[in-house]
Amino acid sequence: MALMMGQRGLTFCVNRSAGNTVRLRSLSVHNIVGADAADRLSALWPGKAYITQLRSQTMPDNHPDSQHRRWQQEMASRRGEIREKIRAYTGRRENILCPFPGMSVVELHRPMPPCACLYQPSVSLIIQGEKRVSLGEKTYAYNESHFLLTAVNLPTVAEVMQASAEQPFISLLLQLDLSLAREVMIDMKQYGNEAEYSDEGMSLGPADGPLLDALLRYLNANEHPQDKGYMGNLIQREILYRILTSPAGRTLRETVLTGSSGQRISVALDWLRDNYAQPLKVEALARIAGMGVSTLHHHFRRMTNMSPLQYQKQLRLLEARRLLLSQDADASTAAISVGYESVSQFHREYKRQFGITPIGDKALSLAAGTGRPY
């Protein structure tokens, strides 16, 4: 029996006895032994250790398989260092905290059910595990290989499907300084006259080596008082540069470019964030954004996956839930505080959004206690 691996690989002949014993008769290496060749050979021949050794000895350093393996090892090493730093912050316990301004770290030992939250301009990286974030009808599922970029304030629903004490979910979130991002983009110049932009307020990009390296140095700098000011600012600019030049960078570039549709919509979103309790007139919001009503509706939905009225309702419900659970407000007080005129309507929309009544949600939160990590 012979197996041919083509120009790059090997030819070998084996004898298979009635007892299913395999004996290697001859082996001819044509060029190098690639990963696929060794794996297929190992499945047929018990000498797996020899084949693994042969592969490592005969593959040149500049071969794509060797480079890819080295790249994987470097990425795993960087993630490992970041993971250990985060676990040092959390004390290796289930925790959500801010080790320094602008940075949040998370360690979860159990799945997180769908949880409504407001994502601010930020970049979220998973160091271990997987997460799903829903924005309107669109869902972003990502793991260690990608980061989630949020360019504007967006009401979302986040979920962590798997986590345990043995394999905790570990992530970090870095708040983005949009003014600094605008400065970096101006310095880059080549993106100043870009013809095509993204209307999305959220997108995924590759969590590659240069970005992970910059984040690791940023964590290191913030651990040393003499470095965190000057070096921290320099590395923060580098992180923004990596994001702006990534495939997801169009989302951020559109938001910070003065006069763009994304920047105009971000002005409208900021106004809604500060005035969510006021009655909303779309015509007035369009004037604030410097757009016509139909243009506002088009770009608003492209960026947020919802209409202005839906966006306002999401903000109201999120703030009402915060008042209810953390400020000890009752349902009626929370409803009126965020702009609802009808408490019964508030109850209906609250249950539709969170899957539980305001009273039930408050009781569940009290029963869970302050140790609840989400």
C-alpha positions in Angstrom: 0.0 0.0 0.0 1.4 3.4 -0.9 0.4 6.9 -0.1 1.4 9.8 -2.4 1.7 13.3 -1.1 2.7 15.0 -4.3 5.6 17.3 -5.0 5.8 18.5 -1.4 5.7 15.5 0.9 6.6 11.8 0.8 5.9 8.4 -0.5 6.0 5.4 1.8 5.1 1.7 1.5 3.9 -0.5 4.3 2.9 -4.1 4.9 -0.3 -4.8 6.8 -0.6 -8.3 8.3 -3.8 -10.3 9.0 -3.5 -9.1 12.6 -3.7 -5.5 11.4 0.0 -4.9 12.3 1.6 -2.3 10.1 5.3 -2.5 9.2 7.0 0.3 7.3 8.9 -1.0 4.2 10.2 2.2 2.7 9.9 6.0 3.1 10.9 8.5 0.5 10.8 12.2 1.4 10.3 14.3 -1.8 10.8 17.7 -0.3 9.7 18.3 3.2 7.2 16.7 5.5 4.3 19.1 5.9 1.8 19.0 8.8 -0.9 17.3 6.7 1.6 14.6 5.5 2.8 13.8 9.0 -0.7 13.7 10.4 -1.9 11.3 7.7 1.2 9.1 8.1 0.9 9.0 11.9 -2.7 7.7 11.6 -1.4 4.7 9.6 1.9 4.1 11.2 2.5 3.7 15.0 5.9 5.5 14.7 4.2 8.8 15.4 7.0 10.2 17.6 9.5 9.6 14.7 7.2 11.3 12.2 6.8 14.3 14.5 10.5 14.5 14.9 11.1 14.1 11.2 8.8 16.9 10.5 10.5 19.3 12.9 13.9 18.4 11.6 13.3 18.7 7.9 11.0 21.7 7.8 13.0 24.9 7.1 12.4 28.0 9.3 11.1 30.0 6.3 8.5 27.4 5.4 4.8 28.6 5.7 3.9 25.8 8.0 6.9 26.6 10.3 6.1 30.3 10.2 2.4 29.7 11.0 3.3 27.4 13.9 5.7 30.0 15.3 3.0 32.7 14.8 0.6 30.6 16.8 3.1 30.1 19.6 3.8 33.9 19.8 0.1 34.7 19.9 -0.5 32.1 22.6 2.4 33.5 24.6 1.1 37.1 24.4 -2.4 36.0 25.4 -1.0 33.9 28.2 0.8 37.0 29.6 -2.3 39.1 29.4 -4.4 36.4 30.9 -2.1 36.1 33.9 -2.1 39.9 34.4 -5.9 40.0 34.3 -6.1 37.1 36.8 -3.7 38.9 39.1 -6.2 41.8 39.1 -9.2 39.6 39.7 -7.5 37.5 42.3 -8.4 34.4 40.2 -12.0 34.9 41.4 -15.2 35.7 39.5 -14.9 39.4 39.2 -15.5 42.5 37.1 -13.3 45.5 38.0 -11.4 48.5 36.7 -7.7 48.1 37.5 -7.1 51.7 36.3 -9.1 54.4 34.5 -10.4 53.4 31.1 -9.8 49.7 31.5 -12.2 47.0 32.7 -11.3 43.3 33.1 -13.6 40.3 33.5 -13.3 36.8 34.9 -16.3 34.6 34.9 -16.6 31.1 36.3 -20.1 30.4 35.0 -22.0 31.3 31.8 -23.5 34.7 31.7 -27.2 34.7 30.5 -28.3 37.4 28.0 -27.7 40.8 29.8 -28.8 44.2 28.4 -26.1 46.8 28.7 -24.9 50.0 27.1 -21.6 49.6 25.1 -19.7 52.9 25.0 -16.9 53.6 22.5 -14.4 50.8 23.3 -12.5 47.8 22.1 -13.3 44.5 23.7 -10.9 41.6 23.6 -11.5 38.1 24.8 -8.4 36.4 26.2 -10.1 33.1 26.9 -13.6 32.0 25.9 -16.4 33.1 23.6 -19.0 35.9 23.7 -22.1 36.9 21.8 -23.3 40.5 21.5 -26.6 41.4 19.9 -27.3 44.8 18.5 -30.9 45.0 17.3 -31.4 42.1 15.0 -27.6 41.7 14.3 -25.4 39.4 16.4 -21.6 39.6 16.8 -20.1 36.3 17.9 -16.4 36.3 18.7 -13.5 34.7 20.6 -9.8 35.1 21.2 -9.1 35.6 17.5 -11.1 38.9 17.1 -11.8 42.1 19.0 -15.2 43.9 19.1 -15.0 47.6 18.2 -17.8 49.9 19.4 -17.5 53.4 17.9 -20.6 55.0 19.5 -22.9 54.4 22.5 -25.0 51.3 21.7 -27.7 49.5 23.7 -26.8 45.8 23.3 -27.5 42.3 24.8 -24.4 40.4 25.7 -24.1 36.7 26.6 -21.2 34.3 27.6 -22.3 30.8 26.7 -19.5 28.8 28.4 -17.3 29.4 31.5 -16.2 27.4 34.5 -13.7 27.6 37.3 -11.4 25.3 35.3 -11.8 27.3 32.1 -12.9 30.8 33.1 -14.1 33.4 30.6 -11.4 36.2 30.7 -11.7 39.5 28.8 -10.7 43.1 28.9 -12.4 46.3 27.6 -10.5 49.5 26.8 -12.5 52.7 26.6 -11.7 54.7 23.5 -10.8 58.4 23.5 -12.5 59.6 20.3 -10.7 63.0 20.4 -7.4 61.2 20.6 -8.5 58.8 17.8 -9.3 61.9 15.7 -5.8 63.2 16.3 -4.2 59.9 15.3 -6.3 59.7 12.2 -5.3 63.3 11.2 -1.6 62.3 11.7 -2.1 59.2 9.5 -3.2 61.5 6.6 -3.7 58.7 4.1 -7.2 58.1 5.4 -8.2 61.8 5.3 -9.9 61.6 1.9 -11.2 58.1 2.0 -14.0 57.6 -0.5 -15.9 54.8 1.2 -16.7 54.5 4.9 -18.7 52.1 7.1 -22.1 53.1 8.6 -21.8 50.4 11.2 -21.4 51.5 14.8 -20.0 48.1 15.8 -17.6 45.7 14.0 -15.2 42.9 14.4 -11.4 43.0 13.7 -8.5 40.6 14.0 -6.8 40.4 17.4 -3.3 40.1 15.9 0.1 40.2 17.3 0.9 43.9 17.0 -2.4 44.8 18.8 -1.8 42.2 21.6 1.8 43.4 22.0 0.6 47.0 22.4 -2.0 46.0 24.9 0.5 44.0 27.0 2.8 47.0 27.0 -0.1 49.3 28.0 -0.9 47.0 31.0 2.8 47.0 32.0 3.1 50.8 31.7 0.0 51.4 33.9 1.5 49.2 36.6 4.4 51.7 37.1 3.7 55.3 38.2 6.7 56.7 36.4 5.6 55.1 33.1 1.8 55.3 33.0 1.6 59.0 32.1 4.0 59.5 29.2 4.4 55.9 28.1 0.7 55.1 28.6 -0.3 57.9 26.4 2.1 56.9 23.6 0.9 53.3 23.7 -2.7 54.4 23.7 -2.0 56.2 20.5 -0.4 53.1 19.1 -3.5 51.0 20.0 -5.7 53.5 18.3 -3.4 53.3 15.2 -3.7 49.5 15.2 -7.5 49.7 15.4 -7.8 52.5 12.8 -5.7 50.6 10.3 -7.4 47.2 10.9 -10.3 45.9 8.8 -12.6 47.2 11.5 -11.0 50.6 11.4 -13.5 52.0 8.9 -16.1 52.0 11.6 -14.0 54.2 13.9 -12.7 56.4 11.1 -16.3 57.2 9.9 -17.2 58.2 13.5 -14.3 60.6 14.2 -14.1 62.2 10.7 -15.7 65.7 11.1 -18.7 66.2 8.8 -19.1 62.5 7.9 -22.5 60.8 8.2 -21.2 58.7 11.1 -19.9 61.7 13.0 -23.3 63.5 12.5 -25.1 60.4 13.8 -22.8 60.2 16.8 -23.8 63.8 17.6 -27.5 62.7 17.6 -26.6 59.7 19.8 -24.8 61.8 22.3 -27.9 64.1 22.5 -30.2 61.2 23.1 -27.9 59.8 25.8 -28.1 63.2 27.6 -31.8 63.8 27.0 -33.4 60.3 26.9 -36.1 61.4 29.4 -37.4 64.2 27.1 -40.1 63.6 24.5 -38.4 62.9 21.2 -39.2 64.8 18.0 -37.3 63.2 15.1 -37.4 66.5 13.1 -35.5 68.3 16.0 -33.0 65.4 16.2 -32.4 65.7 12.5 -31.6 69.4 12.9 -29.2 68.6 15.7 -27.4 66.1 13.4 -27.5 68.5 10.4 -29.4 66.0 8.3 -32.8 65.7 6.6 -35.3 63.4 8.4 -35.1 60.6 5.8 -31.3 60.8 5.7 -31.2 60.6 9.5 -33.4 57.6 9.6 -31.3 55.8 7.0 -27.9 56.4 8.6 -29.2 56.0 12.2 -30.5 52.5 11.4 -27.3 51.6 9.6 -25.2 52.6 12.6 -27.4 51.3 15.4 -29.7 48.6 13.8 -32.7 50.5 15.3 -34.8 53.6 14.8 -34.3 56.8 17.0 -37.4 56.0 19.0 -36.3 52.4 19.6 -32.9 53.7 20.6 -34.4 56.1 23.1 -36.6 53.4 24.6 -33.5 51.1 25.1 -31.7 53.9 26.9 -34.7 54.6 29.1 -35.1 50.9 30.1 -31.4 50.5 30.8 -31.4 53.5 33.1 -34.6 52.5 34.8 -33.1 49.1 35.5 -30.0 50.7 36.9 -32.1 52.9 39.2 -34.2 49.8 40.2 -31.3 47.5 41.0 -28.6 49.8 42.3 -30.3 52.9 43.5 -33.1 51.2 45.4 -35.9 52.9 43.5 -39.3 51.4 43.1 -40.8 50.7 39.7 -43.0 53.7 39.6 -40.2 56.1 40.6 -37.8 54.5 38.0 -40.4 54.8 35.3 -41.2 58.4 35.8 -37.5 59.3 36.3 -36.6 58.1 32.8 -39.6 59.8 31.0 -42.4 57.3 31.1 -45.9 58.8 31.5 -47.6 55.5 31.9 -46.3 53.1 34.6 -48.3 50.2 33.1 -46.6 50.8 29.7 -43.2 50.8 31.5 -44.0 47.4 33.1 -45.0 45.9 29.7 -41.9 47.2 27.9 -39.6 46.3 30.8 -40.8 42.7 30.7 -40.5 42.5 26.9 -36.9 43.8 27.1 -35.6 41.9 30.1 -37.9 38.9 30.2 -39.0 39.7 33.8 -41.2 42.3 35.5 -39.5 45.2 37.4 -40.6 43.8 40.7 -39.4 40.3 39.8 -36.0 41.6 38.6 -35.5 43.5 41.8 -36.4 40.5 43.9 -34.0 38.3 41.9 -31.2 40.8 42.3 -31.7 41.0 46.0 -31.7 37.2 46.3 -28.5 37.0 44.2 -26.8 39.5 46.5 -23.9 41.8 45.6 -21.7 38.9 44.5 -23.6 38.6 41.3 -21.0 39.4 38.6 -23.5 40.7 36.0 
